[in-house]
């Protein structure tokens, strides 16, 4: 009897120990055993983004069709073989500093839920060896991504899927993107996405998913038959509407604007308040978020923009029963906005005729706004929010 009790006791101890080990392994590695392998990103330059030839002596004569920035021909030979890629990157305080935002051609920012903003980062002309943390899809970001030609790549981790007007995953299926240009992490394996628990130590699992633009373009090419052309041979940019671009204003022509400040939801004004400080010498705006310089983890440097765009849009609740409170933004039709560039502020009206149409901006005389060559940030605020400058 005693031996039997001892055997049972030993069995229980072994079971508990085995369960603990198993839990530890799975907890650390998330939902996929594939993430047990440590991913080594591509070789990077000193700023953490892929070198992609941009730091060379070759003449910068090739215009990026997304934001007008000029690059050498060796770079344009890379982007002409792929299509735009939109990555959902979170902006909760636990996600900062994010990786890869400085390499995006255009970034859209607005509230996901509860006053917490999220980014849709558009990559085409530059690469980011590390991009993230990657989070879930929202329907209004999908509608913005539809501007980028036929079948733009969309990288995200799941998405809003409650029946109703905010159903992002349903919208992806309705557009015919599912298992094609949609690169939902739930269906795309390691090493195209991976979890990195060391990049931002102490963060919970939902803040640990990263990707690489070059990896996603590779996956789209080899697994989905999507390069610059789709499976029918149609180029992505057949229906793409380019913005108009211009060079930096001369130093004597630059304005004296010093700072732009705004928030999205007043209840979260401290953590998600944004300010952009204008640096006249470089003709750039430097971003602050939550009262601190907003840095890119890849480079350790503060995020910058050549153009800061404010879009005032109607915000409304989705009323779909989701306890987190899905919201909607009306981004078709027209509305008011502001554009900051060359040290000046310009009051504009915006217009987007259809979901596939490009969001365009016009001055008081009805002339389309030209953007200064370089990265562009589009900040989407509820109508009535105050912007000081």
Protein Blocks (a to p, Z undefined) as FASTA:
>chain_A
ZZmmmmmmmmmmmmmmmmmmmmmmmmmnojafklmpccddddddfkopafklmaccbdcf
bccfknopacdfklmmmmmmmccddddddfbfklpccehjlmpfbdcdddfbghiacddd
ddfkbccfbgcddddddfklmmmmmmnoghiacddehjafbecjklmklmmmmnopgopl
bccfklmccfkbccdfklmghiafklmcccdfklmmmmmmmmnopafbcfkopafklmpc
cddddddddfklpcfbfbdcddfblklmmmmgccddddfklopacddeehiacddfklop
acddfbdcddddddddeklopanopadddfehjddddddeehiacddddddfblmbccdd
ddfkopacdddedddddddddehiacdZZ
